[in-house]
Amino acid sequence: MSEKLLSEKGESPSLVDLKIQIPQELYIAYQRCSWIIVHETGRKPLDVMQEMVCDFLMKHGC
């Protein structure tokens, strides 16, 4: 996760909801993928979500 997302105390900043509209198949694939990552790595689901969003934004140069 990007260090910019952490405060000086190492805490996450205030969070907001992000709502996207996707086909059910993509939703199921996302849930399955994130569940696997969480259970294989022991990371928190929120950390996995934030990493996926950061990866998407970096991929598109945002």
SULVENGI-V845128 format. One record per backbone hydrogen bond with DSSP energy under -0.5 kcal/mol. CO is the residue of the C=O (numbers start at 1). NH is the residue of the N-H. E is the energy in kcal/mol with one decimal. If there is no record, write none. Layout:
# SULVENGI-V845128
[[CO & NH & E] [CO & NH & E]]
This chain:
# SULVENGI-V845128
[[2 & 5 & -1.5] [3 & 6 & -1.5] [5 & 13 & -1.0] [7 & 10 & -1.9] [11 & 7 & -3.1] [18 & 20 & -0.5] [20 & 22 & -0.6] [23 & 26 & -0.6] [23 & 27 & -1.9] [24 & 28 & -2.6] [25 & 29 & -2.2] [26 & 30 & -2.6] [27 & 31 & -2.5] [28 & 32 & -2.5] [29 & 33 & -2.7] [30 & 34 & -2.9] [31 & 35 & -2.1] [32 & 36 & -2.3] [33 & 37 & -2.4] [34 & 38 & -2.5] [35 & 39 & -2.5] [36 & 40 & -2.5] [37 & 41 & -2.0] [38 & 42 & -2.2] [44 & 48 & -1.8] [45 & 49 & -2.5] [46 & 50 & -2.5] [47 & 51 & -2.2] [48 & 52 & -2.2] [49 & 53 & -2.1] [50 & 54 & -2.6] [51 & 55 & -2.8] [52 & 56 & -2.1] [53 & 57 & -2.5] [54 & 58 & -2.7] [55 & 59 & -2.4] [56 & 60 & -1.5] [57 & 62 & -3.0] [58 & 61 & -1.4]]
